[in-house]
Amino acid sequence: MSIEALEADIDRLSSTDNADPDEAREAVARLLDALSRGQARAAIHGSDGWQAVPWVKKGILMAFRIGQNAAFTPHASDPNTAFGGSTFRYFDRDTLPLRPTEGVAENVRIVPGGTSIRHGAFLGRGVVLMPPAYVNVGAYVDEESMIDSHALVGSCAQVGKRVHLSAGAQLGGVLEPVGLRPVIIEDDCLIAGNVGVFEGTLVGRRAVLAPGVQLTRSTAVYDLVNETVHRASKETPLTIPEGAVVVPGARPASGDFAAEHGLSLYAPVIVKYRDEKTNASTALEDALR
């Protein structure tokens, strides 16, 4: 069945509270399979930039709504082929098992130690996941990217090729409203340790986020190179320009009390831009000196 037919089924079934349960479950299963294979995505890049794909998010929300809590138990004789793809017992919606990843066939490395990947997440060839990491439903992780220890790829977040999501980094997830764009990390980015990227922020190709940078819709990013401030608008989330090297910074808090106590507020700063010859680790090292 085509993706167009799947979209029509999801739109129809998610728009009513009286959908046939068996038909809804079958459509959800088809959607998760299509997401896991990369045939459907929660966000796409077109002529107007990155946009959410509402029908995909409707289908994921329907999976939560129609699912029943169930125990997922490993198969006694072969835990690697357990229902839900788990070698341990857990409890979740029966419509949302873990991803049935075939590491050798897909050329994906999942190092042992507590990593979980929900069905409906895409992993490109050459992806490496270090334990423990979590990749949620609707997420897309493209070829040769690394998801390091204690890192999160939230629901519907989109990660490009050759991205390094370092230890403790968090990419926020979003399902509602269905038209809201998820977090986007474009190709060749370095997201350093304990970075947080949330609320639909777009990190442009080859950008570098230094350890501890936190980006949300309300964050203002100060560009020292171009002497401008990057903010979200009513129509679009925060966007970090291509090649930007962002480090944690501070600006003085306003008011006499703040001045008296020397208080300042967090303010991420673009200190330089990578050129085509500068790799991410070198750019980060230079920026932090």
Backbone as CSV, one residue per row, in Angstrom:
resi,resn,N_x,N_y,N_z,CA_x,CA_y,CA_z,C_x,C_y,C_z
1,MET,0.842,-1.194,0.000,0.000,0.000,0.000,0.879,1.246,0.000
2,SER,0.469,2.279,-0.719,1.270,3.482,-0.882,1.237,4.350,0.366
3,ILE,2.223,5.264,0.455,2.257,6.231,1.550,1.039,7.143,1.476
4,GLU,0.599,7.480,0.259,-0.582,8.331,0.103,-1.815,7.656,0.691
5,ALA,-1.956,6.357,0.467,-3.091,5.617,1.015,-2.996,5.541,2.536
6,LEU,-1.775,5.363,3.048,-1.582,5.340,4.498,-1.956,6.693,5.100
7,GLU,-1.540,7.767,4.470,-1.884,9.111,4.956,-3.395,9.280,5.020
8,ALA,-4.096,8.859,3.970,-5.552,8.983,3.946,-6.187,8.182,5.079
9,ASP,-5.683,6.976,5.320,-6.233,6.145,6.397,-5.992,6.778,7.767
10,ILE,-4.783,7.304,7.990,-4.472,7.925,9.277,-5.347,9.157,9.497
11,ASP,-5.490,10.012,8.481,-6.326,11.202,8.613,-7.767,10.820,8.936
12,ARG,-8.267,9.802,8.266,-9.662,9.394,8.481,-9.853,8.794,9.866
13,LEU,-8.968,7.889,10.252,-9.143,7.168,11.510,-8.859,8.048,12.731
14,SER,-7.948,8.993,12.590,-7.602,9.836,13.734,-8.600,10.951,13.964
15,SER,-9.509,11.170,12.995,-10.468,12.270,13.102,-11.765,11.875,13.786
16,THR,-11.869,10.633,14.218,-13.089,10.172,14.863,-12.771,9.373,16.110
17,ASP,-13.688,9.423,17.072,-13.546,8.612,18.285,-14.175,7.236,18.119
18,ASN,-14.780,6.987,16.965,-15.498,5.724,16.739,-14.826,4.867,15.667
19,ALA,-13.540,5.070,15.476,-12.830,4.272,14.477,-12.808,2.809,14.884
20,ASP,-12.844,1.936,13.878,-12.743,0.506,14.145,-11.387,0.206,14.779
21,PRO,-11.351,-0.381,15.991,-10.071,-0.584,16.685,-9.074,-1.417,15.899
22,ASP,-9.551,-2.474,15.251,-8.639,-3.326,14.493,-8.053,-2.575,13.292
23,GLU,-8.884,-1.791,12.615,-8.399,-1.029,11.466,-7.398,0.033,11.915
24,ALA,-7.691,0.681,13.060,-6.777,1.700,13.579,-5.432,1.088,13.966
25,ARG,-5.464,-0.065,14.614,-4.217,-0.729,14.991,-3.405,-1.134,13.755
26,GLU,-4.091,-1.605,12.724,-3.394,-2.006,11.501,-2.740,-0.798,10.843
27,ALA,-3.437,0.355,10.838,-2.873,1.569,10.246,-1.670,2.056,11.055
28,VAL,-1.767,1.996,12.378,-0.643,2.391,13.233,0.567,1.499,12.967
29,ALA,0.345,0.208,12.850,1.453,-0.719,12.578,2.116,-0.392,11.244
30,ARG,1.318,-0.077,10.224,1.878,0.305,8.925,2.677,1.595,9.020
31,LEU,2.166,2.548,9.812,2.880,3.815,9.976,4.223,3.605,10.658
32,LEU,4.244,2.836,11.733,5.505,2.614,12.447,6.513,1.889,11.562
33,ASP,6.039,0.946,10.765,6.937,0.268,9.827,7.508,1.261,8.820
34,ALA,6.650,2.153,8.283,7.101,3.135,7.293,8.091,4.115,7.911
35,LEU,7.855,4.530,9.149,8.788,5.427,9.840,10.119,4.731,10.081
36,SER,10.079,3.488,10.510,11.307,2.754,10.806,12.151,2.539,9.556
37,ARG,11.505,2.439,8.393,12.226,2.247,7.135,12.603,3.571,6.465
38,GLY,12.165,4.692,7.041,12.460,5.983,6.442,11.568,6.340,5.278
39,GLN,10.478,5.591,5.086,9.555,5.872,3.986,8.593,7.000,4.340
40,ALA,8.392,7.229,5.616,7.615,8.367,6.107,8.462,9.085,7.148
41,ARG,8.263,10.395,7.275,9.017,11.188,8.236,8.092,12.183,8.921
42,ALA,8.436,12.546,10.150,7.639,13.501,10.921,7.926,14.931,10.525
43,ALA,9.002,15.176,9.788,9.323,16.499,9.253,10.091,16.310,7.961
44,ILE,9.871,17.214,7.015,10.552,17.123,5.722,11.083,18.503,5.338
45,HIS,12.132,18.489,4.512,12.728,19.732,4.027,12.281,19.961,2.599
46,GLY,11.595,21.095,2.388,11.107,21.428,1.060,11.533,22.814,0.640
47,SER,10.827,23.373,-0.313,11.176,24.692,-0.848,11.029,25.795,0.200
48,ASP,10.192,25.573,1.205,9.992,26.555,2.274,10.743,26.179,3.544
49,GLY,11.762,25.319,3.410,12.515,24.896,4.588,11.874,23.700,5.261
50,TRP,12.217,23.488,6.524,11.712,22.349,7.279,10.278,22.588,7.725
51,GLN,9.440,21.578,7.506,8.040,21.643,7.924,7.641,20.327,8.584
52,ALA,6.774,20.423,9.595,6.217,19.222,10.212,5.290,18.505,9.227
53,VAL,5.117,17.224,9.432,4.178,16.420,8.631,3.034,16.015,9.567
54,PRO,1.948,16.782,9.570,0.905,16.583,10.588,0.294,15.191,10.616
55,TRP,0.083,14.568,9.452,-0.593,13.272,9.472,0.250,12.210,10.164
56,VAL,1.577,12.319,10.076,2.437,11.367,10.769,2.278,11.522,12.280
57,LYS,2.264,12.758,12.749,2.119,12.988,14.182,0.723,12.581,14.673
58,LYS,-0.284,12.768,13.819,-1.630,12.294,14.166,-1.618,10.779,14.381
59,GLY,-0.904,10.075,13.499,-0.842,8.620,13.626,-0.134,8.174,14.886
60,ILE,0.954,8.862,15.257,1.679,8.512,16.484,0.797,8.768,17.699
61,LEU,0.101,9.901,17.704,-0.808,10.189,18.821,-1.930,9.151,18.894
62,MET,-2.414,8.701,17.742,-3.449,7.674,17.729,-2.920,6.371,18.320
63,ALA,-1.632,6.075,18.080,-1.042,4.866,18.648,-1.104,4.891,20.177
64,PHE,-0.828,6.044,20.768,-0.934,6.162,22.223,-2.393,6.036,22.671
65,ARG,-3.293,6.652,21.895,-4.696,6.700,22.314,-5.361,5.322,22.269
66,ILE,-5.088,4.544,21.237,-5.785,3.261,21.097,-5.053,2.117,21.789
67,GLY,-3.804,2.344,22.167,-3.029,1.265,22.779,-3.485,0.942,24.194
68,GLN,-3.191,-0.257,24.607,-3.475,-0.712,25.968,-2.159,-1.033,26.667
69,ASN,-2.085,-0.726,27.956,-0.883,-1.076,28.704,-0.676,-2.591,28.692
70,ALA,0.544,-3.001,28.407,0.840,-4.428,28.315,2.232,-4.692,28.849
71,ALA,2.445,-5.931,29.265,3.778,-6.363,29.692,4.507,-6.940,28.490
72,PHE,5.712,-6.457,28.238,6.565,-6.985,27.177,7.611,-7.870,27.840
73,THR,7.561,-9.149,27.510,8.411,-10.128,28.173,9.306,-10.811,27.153
74,PRO,10.614,-10.929,27.424,11.504,-11.597,26.467,11.147,-13.065,26.273
75,HIS,11.430,-13.531,25.073,11.208,-14.937,24.752,12.270,-15.765,25.466
76,ALA,11.833,-16.780,26.165,12.753,-17.544,27.014,13.881,-18.189,26.233
77,SER,13.597,-18.655,25.008,14.615,-19.406,24.266,15.539,-18.501,23.457
78,ASP,15.037,-17.347,23.067,15.862,-16.447,22.236,15.479,-15.000,22.534
79,PRO,16.089,-14.386,23.559,15.708,-13.027,23.944,15.955,-11.991,22.872
80,ASN,16.830,-12.271,21.920,17.108,-11.286,20.875,15.972,-11.150,19.875
81,THR,15.042,-12.096,19.861,13.892,-11.992,18.971,12.616,-11.809,19.766
82,ALA,12.728,-11.243,20.966,11.561,-11.040,21.818,10.555,-10.093,21.178
83,PHE,9.279,-10.286,21.541,8.250,-9.335,21.125,8.610,-7.964,21.675
84,GLY,8.698,-6.980,20.774,9.139,-5.663,21.200,10.638,-5.492,21.114
85,GLY,11.381,-6.531,20.765,12.807,-6.396,20.588,13.585,-6.205,21.862
86,SER,13.044,-6.640,22.995,13.689,-6.374,24.281,14.252,-7.640,24.888
87,THR,15.337,-7.488,25.632,15.879,-8.600,26.407,15.536,-8.444,27.882
88,PHE,14.649,-7.511,28.206,14.214,-7.305,29.578,12.704,-7.052,29.587
89,ARG,12.099,-7.201,30.741,10.660,-7.006,30.870,10.357,-5.521,31.068
90,TYR,9.332,-5.027,30.363,8.909,-3.645,30.562,7.413,-3.538,30.270
91,PHE,6.850,-2.357,30.514,5.401,-2.146,30.412,5.153,-0.862,29.622
92,ASP,4.358,-0.971,28.543,4.103,0.192,27.697,2.839,-0.071,26.891
93,ARG,2.460,0.911,26.051,1.342,0.702,25.152,1.668,-0.438,24.190
94,ASP,0.703,-1.332,24.010,0.984,-2.496,23.162,1.109,-2.118,21.686
95,THR,0.700,-0.900,21.323,0.852,-0.425,19.955,2.239,0.151,19.686
96,LEU,3.069,0.294,20.725,4.366,0.966,20.589,5.489,0.105,21.170
97,PRO,5.793,-1.020,20.537,6.903,-1.851,20.997,8.242,-1.207,20.670
98,LEU,9.299,-1.821,21.136,10.618,-1.373,20.731,10.863,-1.718,19.257
99,ARG,11.831,-1.038,18.686,12.133,-1.225,17.272,12.798,-2.580,17.038
100,PRO,12.311,-3.361,16.081,12.926,-4.655,15.769,14.171,-4.480,14.903
101,THR,15.212,-3.920,15.489,16.416,-3.562,14.748,17.229,-4.798,14.382
102,GLU,17.679,-4.842,13.143,18.571,-5.895,12.668,19.936,-5.255,12.419
103,GLY,20.772,-5.234,13.447,21.996,-4.462,13.408,22.942,-4.831,12.281
104,VAL,23.085,-6.107,12.007,24.015,-6.534,10.957,23.470,-6.154,9.590
105,ALA,22.219,-6.479,9.324,21.623,-6.180,8.021,21.523,-4.682,7.780
106,GLU,21.249,-3.902,8.823,21.096,-2.453,8.678,22.415,-1.702,8.857
107,ASN,23.463,-2.424,9.215,24.771,-1.816,9.471,24.673,-0.749,10.557
108,VAL,24.015,-1.112,11.650,23.841,-0.239,12.810,24.500,-0.900,14.011
109,ARG,25.247,-0.112,14.777,25.853,-0.628,16.010,25.085,-0.101,17.214
110,ILE,24.600,-1.017,18.039,23.959,-0.664,19.299,24.755,-1.358,20.395
111,VAL,25.621,-0.595,21.058,26.523,-1.154,22.063,25.697,-1.532,23.296
112,PRO,25.932,-2.706,23.908,25.090,-3.156,25.017,25.224,-2.269,26.243
113,GLY,24.111,-2.186,26.997,24.170,-1.450,28.242,22.979,-0.563,28.531
114,GLY,21.816,-0.833,27.936,20.619,-0.106,28.350,20.007,0.812,27.309
115,THR,20.443,0.768,26.074,19.857,1.605,25.029,18.497,1.055,24.602
116,SER,17.542,1.985,24.343,16.220,1.595,23.861,15.853,2.437,22.646
117,ILE,15.250,1.798,21.650,14.808,2.475,20.436,13.371,2.050,20.167
118,ARG,12.471,2.997,20.169,11.080,2.664,19.937,10.830,2.381,18.462
119,HIS,9.887,1.457,18.217,9.452,1.216,16.846,8.887,2.515,16.282
120,GLY,9.150,2.786,15.015,8.751,4.048,14.421,9.875,5.062,14.390
121,ALA,11.074,4.657,14.820,12.268,5.497,14.679,13.118,4.954,13.540
122,PHE,13.728,5.849,12.783,14.587,5.443,11.669,16.042,5.566,12.073
123,LEU,16.844,4.553,11.726,18.287,4.572,11.923,18.958,4.336,10.577
124,GLY,19.762,5.304,10.128,20.475,5.152,8.875,21.671,4.224,9.019
125,ARG,22.211,3.808,7.904,23.353,2.903,7.907,24.557,3.578,8.565
126,GLY,25.250,2.795,9.360,26.439,3.297,10.027,26.175,4.063,11.314
127,VAL,24.926,4.149,11.748,24.620,4.812,13.021,25.190,3.996,14.175
128,VAL,25.720,4.684,15.184,26.252,4.042,16.387,25.530,4.622,17.599
129,LEU,25.057,3.742,18.483,24.417,4.173,19.723,25.186,3.606,20.903
130,MET,25.636,4.508,21.783,26.372,4.113,22.979,25.423,4.076,24.172
131,PRO,25.639,3.159,25.100,24.682,2.996,26.192,24.894,3.985,27.325
132,PRO,23.820,4.322,28.052,22.441,4.141,27.627,21.986,5.330,26.797
133,ALA,21.309,5.081,25.706,20.740,6.131,24.877,19.279,5.779,24.613
134,TYR,18.499,6.794,24.230,17.078,6.561,23.959,16.667,7.307,22.702
135,VAL,16.030,6.587,21.780,15.524,7.174,20.539,14.019,6.919,20.507
136,ASN,13.243,8.000,20.501,11.793,7.876,20.654,11.098,7.754,19.296
137,VAL,9.819,7.410,19.344,9.010,7.170,18.150,8.991,8.417,17.273
138,GLY,9.048,8.216,15.964,9.001,9.305,15.007,10.334,9.965,14.746
139,ALA,11.357,9.632,15.530,12.671,10.242,15.326,13.327,9.690,14.068
140,TYR,14.248,10.474,13.512,14.981,10.090,12.303,16.450,10.391,12.549
141,VAL,17.294,9.355,12.506,18.735,9.516,12.708,19.419,9.034,11.440
142,ASP,20.050,9.957,10.728,20.578,9.634,9.403,21.957,8.970,9.490
143,GLU,22.510,8.644,8.345,23.693,7.797,8.219,24.903,8.332,8.989
144,GLU,25.623,7.399,9.610,26.929,7.629,10.226,26.885,8.610,11.395
145,SER,25.720,8.817,11.970,25.632,9.653,13.165,25.898,8.814,14.404
146,MET,26.380,9.467,15.467,26.607,8.789,16.737,25.727,9.405,17.808
147,ILE,25.015,8.539,18.528,24.220,8.951,19.686,24.948,8.419,20.902
148,ASP,25.542,9.310,21.668,26.447,8.898,22.737,25.688,8.583,24.032
149,SER,26.429,8.237,25.067,25.847,7.782,26.336,24.956,8.854,26.968
150,HIS,23.834,8.397,27.523,22.881,9.265,28.223,22.315,10.353,27.314
151,ALA,22.303,10.115,26.018,21.748,11.076,25.065,20.322,10.677,24.700
152,LEU,19.513,11.688,24.380,18.109,11.479,24.038,17.820,12.079,22.677
153,VAL,17.173,11.299,21.818,16.584,11.821,20.589,15.084,11.736,20.793
154,GLY,14.454,12.885,21.042,13.047,12.911,21.413,12.121,12.575,20.267
155,SER,10.844,12.427,20.575,9.858,12.033,19.579,9.843,13.015,18.409
156,CYS,9.981,12.473,17.218,9.928,13.177,15.923,11.152,14.037,15.636
157,ALA,12.146,14.110,16.542,13.354,14.888,16.258,14.062,14.325,15.029
158,GLN,14.653,15.206,14.237,15.300,14.832,12.982,16.794,15.124,13.088
159,VAL,17.619,14.098,12.900,19.068,14.212,13.023,19.685,13.854,11.681
160,GLY,20.559,14.723,11.174,21.135,14.538,9.852,22.284,13.550,9.825
161,LYS,23.012,13.571,8.726,24.148,12.674,8.521,25.364,13.167,9.306
162,ARG,26.123,12.194,9.821,27.426,12.455,10.457,27.328,13.433,11.626
163,VAL,26.229,13.405,12.321,26.045,14.226,13.521,26.605,13.470,14.719
164,HIS,27.275,14.190,15.610,27.718,13.598,16.878,26.900,14.234,17.991
165,LEU,26.019,13.425,18.577,25.230,13.847,19.728,25.945,13.314,20.963
166,SER,26.661,14.193,21.648,27.603,13.769,22.689,26.895,13.364,23.975
167,ALA,27.699,12.886,24.925,27.161,12.339,26.176,26.290,13.356,26.905
168,GLY,25.105,12.908,27.308,24.205,13.742,28.074,23.425,14.758,27.273
169,ALA,23.581,14.793,25.953,22.853,15.762,25.127,21.386,15.344,24.993
170,GLN,20.524,16.338,24.903,19.085,16.087,24.850,18.468,16.832,23.670
171,LEU,17.761,16.114,22.815,16.957,16.722,21.760,15.498,16.519,22.143
172,GLY,14.808,17.616,22.397,13.437,17.516,22.874,12.508,16.909,21.843
173,GLY,11.449,16.299,22.323,10.440,15.722,21.452,9.185,16.568,21.448
174,VAL,8.405,16.439,20.372,7.134,17.166,20.289,6.162,16.366,19.435
175,LEU,4.952,16.195,19.945,3.882,15.567,19.181,2.706,16.511,18.968
176,GLU,2.440,17.374,19.928,1.315,18.305,19.808,1.798,19.733,19.984
177,PRO,1.177,20.697,19.277,0.216,20.470,18.191,0.875,19.807,16.988
178,VAL,0.065,19.134,16.172,0.630,18.300,15.114,1.360,19.119,14.056
179,GLY,1.029,20.401,13.925,1.698,21.232,12.937,2.982,21.859,13.414
180,LEU,3.354,21.620,14.679,4.562,22.225,15.234,5.787,21.444,14.787
181,ARG,6.769,22.160,14.249,7.974,21.507,13.745,8.807,20.950,14.888
182,PRO,9.352,19.741,14.737,10.211,19.185,15.788,11.615,19.768,15.737
183,VAL,12.445,19.374,16.683,13.858,19.752,16.676,14.529,19.180,15.433
184,ILE,15.337,20.002,14.780,16.052,19.601,13.569,17.544,19.832,13.779
185,ILE,18.350,18.788,13.599,19.809,18.912,13.612,20.290,18.509,12.221
186,GLU,20.838,19.451,11.466,21.227,19.154,10.092,22.590,18.454,10.040
187,ASP,23.022,18.121,8.827,24.218,17.304,8.608,25.470,17.915,9.246
188,ASP,26.347,17.026,9.710,27.719,17.363,10.118,27.794,18.292,11.326
189,CYS,26.776,18.279,12.178,26.806,19.094,13.396,27.495,18.334,14.525
190,LEU,28.095,19.088,15.434,28.621,18.550,16.678,27.805,19.137,17.815
191,ILE,27.086,18.266,18.521,26.292,18.668,19.680,27.029,18.125,20.899
192,ALA,27.709,19.001,21.621,28.615,18.566,22.678,27.855,18.147,23.934
193,GLY,28.611,17.740,24.946,28.033,17.157,26.150,27.094,18.079,26.898
194,ASN,25.998,17.490,27.391,25.013,18.195,28.216,24.377,19.395,27.522
195,VAL,24.326,19.358,26.219,23.598,20.366,25.457,22.121,19.990,25.432
196,GLY,21.241,20.998,25.448,19.812,20.772,25.308,19.253,21.582,24.152
197,VAL,18.573,20.927,23.231,17.956,21.603,22.087,16.469,21.239,22.112
198,PHE,15.622,22.254,22.248,14.208,21.997,22.510,13.311,22.901,21.661
199,GLU,12.007,22.580,21.685,10.939,23.428,21.144,11.154,23.803,19.683
200,GLY,11.495,22.807,18.874,11.556,23.004,17.440,12.761,23.747,16.911
201,THR,13.765,23.968,17.751,14.961,24.679,17.299,15.613,23.953,16.125
202,LEU,16.057,24.730,15.146,16.787,24.211,13.993,18.257,24.567,14.146
203,VAL,19.125,23.556,14.110,20.570,23.761,14.154,21.098,23.495,12.751
204,GLY,21.610,24.548,12.105,22.002,24.477,10.716,23.221,23.601,10.479
205,ARG,23.392,23.213,9.249,24.455,22.302,8.823,25.822,22.770,9.316
206,ARG,26.608,21.836,9.850,27.996,22.033,10.284,28.125,22.936,11.521
207,ALA,27.027,23.246,12.181,27.116,24.051,13.395,27.725,23.237,14.528
208,VAL,28.278,23.952,15.509,28.886,23.343,16.688,28.262,23.979,17.923
209,LEU,27.726,23.159,18.822,27.194,23.646,20.093,28.114,23.160,21.204
210,ALA,28.739,24.101,21.909,29.697,23.761,22.955,28.984,23.176,24.173
211,PRO,29.732,22.474,25.054,29.113,21.859,26.227,28.287,22.862,27.039
212,GLY,27.088,22.418,27.411,26.234,23.214,28.284,25.316,24.186,27.591
213,VAL,25.405,24.335,26.277,24.499,25.247,25.573,23.063,24.721,25.682
214,GLN,22.131,25.629,25.957,20.715,25.283,26.041,19.934,26.197,25.101
215,LEU,19.128,25.599,24.223,18.401,26.366,23.211,16.921,26.020,23.265
216,THR,16.083,27.029,23.440,14.638,26.870,23.418,14.034,27.960,22.549
217,ARG,12.752,27.947,22.418,12.062,28.963,21.603,12.266,30.364,22.169
218,SER,12.433,30.479,23.482,12.578,31.798,24.095,14.025,32.255,24.206
219,THR,14.983,31.439,23.769,16.394,31.792,23.880,16.781,32.821,22.814
220,ALA,17.521,33.842,23.231,18.149,34.781,22.299,19.618,34.402,22.166
221,VAL,20.091,34.266,20.939,21.479,33.884,20.663,22.201,35.087,20.073
222,TYR,23.287,35.486,20.710,24.004,36.702,20.349,25.164,36.356,19.409
223,ASP,25.125,36.933,18.225,26.095,36.647,17.171,27.169,37.736,17.178
224,LEU,28.333,37.424,17.761,29.411,38.407,17.835,30.041,38.674,16.477
225,VAL,29.972,37.708,15.587,30.599,37.851,14.268,29.810,38.833,13.410
226,ASN,28.507,38.652,13.356,27.660,39.477,12.497,26.937,40.588,13.260
227,GLU,27.193,40.659,14.563,26.617,41.700,15.410,25.092,41.762,15.261
228,THR,24.476,40.599,15.498,23.022,40.497,15.433,22.547,39.528,16.497
229,VAL,21.242,39.458,16.697,20.651,38.553,17.672,19.677,37.632,16.944
230,HIS,19.826,36.332,17.170,18.935,35.340,16.556,17.853,34.963,17.566
231,ARG,16.594,35.118,17.162,15.454,34.787,18.016,14.410,34.023,17.203
232,ALA,13.540,33.318,17.917,12.364,32.738,17.274,11.381,33.854,16.950
233,SER,10.543,33.627,15.962,9.449,34.548,15.644,8.124,33.842,15.909
234,LYS,7.031,34.527,15.682,5.724,33.897,15.856,5.548,32.737,14.881
235,GLU,6.171,32.862,13.719,5.984,31.852,12.676,7.033,30.745,12.715
236,THR,8.233,31.047,13.184,9.317,30.069,13.091,10.066,29.947,14.413
237,PRO,10.506,28.720,14.750,11.329,28.534,15.941,12.720,29.141,15.766
238,LEU,13.497,29.072,16.823,14.878,29.550,16.796,15.688,28.776,15.755
239,THR,16.533,29.489,15.012,17.400,28.872,14.016,18.842,29.272,14.280
240,ILE,19.714,28.272,14.392,21.156,28.505,14.501,21.737,28.429,13.097
241,PRO,22.433,29.474,12.639,22.918,29.487,11.252,23.928,28.371,10.971
242,GLU,24.053,28.034,9.705,25.022,27.031,9.267,26.438,27.431,9.703
243,GLY,27.163,26.462,10.210,28.565,26.664,10.554,28.818,27.467,11.813
244,ALA,27.780,27.906,12.509,27.968,28.714,13.710,28.586,27.885,14.827
245,VAL,29.475,28.491,15.589,30.053,27.866,16.786,29.481,28.610,17.989
246,VAL,28.656,27.912,18.765,27.900,28.532,19.852,28.464,28.061,21.185
247,VAL,28.737,29.006,22.081,29.249,28.689,23.410,28.341,29.333,24.454
248,PRO,28.316,28.805,25.684,27.540,29.455,26.734,28.132,30.815,27.079
249,GLY,27.296,31.791,27.254,27.744,33.123,27.638,26.818,33.705,28.681
250,ALA,27.003,34.999,28.977,26.177,35.675,29.974,26.048,37.136,29.592
251,ARG,24.946,37.738,29.999,24.756,39.177,29.841,24.274,39.742,31.170
252,PRO,24.563,41.012,31.472,24.169,41.577,32.769,22.658,41.584,32.936
253,ALA,22.201,41.218,34.127,20.785,41.346,34.455,20.469,42.816,34.723
254,SER,19.243,43.218,34.394,18.873,44.622,34.550,18.436,44.924,35.979
255,GLY,18.549,46.196,36.341,18.073,46.652,37.640,19.193,46.876,38.631
256,ASP,18.890,47.723,39.624,19.885,48.077,40.631,20.284,46.876,41.487
257,PHE,19.313,46.025,41.832,19.621,44.864,42.668,20.595,43.942,41.947
258,ALA,20.343,43.700,40.643,21.238,42.850,39.866,22.627,43.462,39.798
259,ALA,22.690,44.780,39.587,23.988,45.438,39.526,24.720,45.352,40.856
260,GLU,23.975,45.514,41.940,24.582,45.464,43.275,25.205,44.109,43.545
261,HIS,24.566,43.059,43.086,25.026,41.700,43.384,25.797,41.073,42.225
262,GLY,26.034,41.835,41.169,26.805,41.315,40.041,26.129,40.157,39.341
263,LEU,24.792,40.213,39.207,24.051,39.106,38.614,24.050,39.197,37.087
264,SER,24.036,38.043,36.461,23.963,37.978,35.007,23.029,36.859,34.593
265,LEU,22.586,36.898,33.337,21.672,35.914,32.787,22.365,35.113,31.692
266,TYR,21.939,33.861,31.571,22.504,32.987,30.534,22.222,33.562,29.149
267,ALA,23.219,33.566,28.294,23.068,34.082,26.928,24.047,33.361,26.010
268,PRO,23.581,32.384,25.215,24.492,31.710,24.278,25.020,32.679,23.239
269,VAL,26.271,32.470,22.846,26.979,33.414,21.979,27.600,32.664,20.801
270,ILE,27.415,33.193,19.590,28.142,32.703,18.416,29.473,33.446,18.369
271,VAL,30.563,32.717,18.572,31.880,33.354,18.656,32.651,33.276,17.343
272,LYS,32.262,32.363,16.454,32.924,32.238,15.168,32.075,31.365,14.258
273,TYR,32.489,31.250,12.998,31.854,30.364,12.035,32.919,29.438,11.458
274,ARG,32.551,28.172,11.285,33.453,27.220,10.663,33.570,27.515,9.174
275,ASP,34.776,27.354,8.639,34.902,27.329,7.192,34.923,25.867,6.741
276,GLU,34.961,25.652,5.457,34.859,24.291,4.928,36.052,23.420,5.303
277,LYS,37.158,24.038,5.702,38.349,23.280,6.043,38.476,22.988,7.534
278,THR,37.597,23.552,8.350,37.705,23.407,9.804,36.765,22.321,10.288
279,ASN,37.305,21.273,10.902,36.416,20.240,11.415,35.791,20.697,12.733
280,ALA,34.783,19.977,13.162,33.987,20.423,14.301,34.794,20.459,15.588
281,SER,35.603,19.445,15.837,36.349,19.398,17.098,37.385,20.516,17.176
282,THR,38.009,20.834,16.037,38.976,21.933,16.016,38.284,23.260,16.260
283,ALA,37.133,23.463,15.623,36.384,24.706,15.822,35.955,24.869,17.261
284,LEU,35.533,23.771,17.894,35.111,23.841,19.284,36.294,24.132,20.193
285,GLU,37.411,23.462,19.965,38.603,23.686,20.794,39.072,25.132,20.700
286,ASP,39.103,25.668,19.483,39.537,27.059,19.311,38.586,28.032,20.005
287,ALA,37.286,27.739,19.921,36.287,28.648,20.503,36.357,28.681,22.020
288,LEU,36.766,27.576,22.624,36.765,27.486,24.082,38.097,27.899,24.714
289,ARG,39.081,28.200,23.903,40.386,28.609,24.447,40.283,29.977,25.100
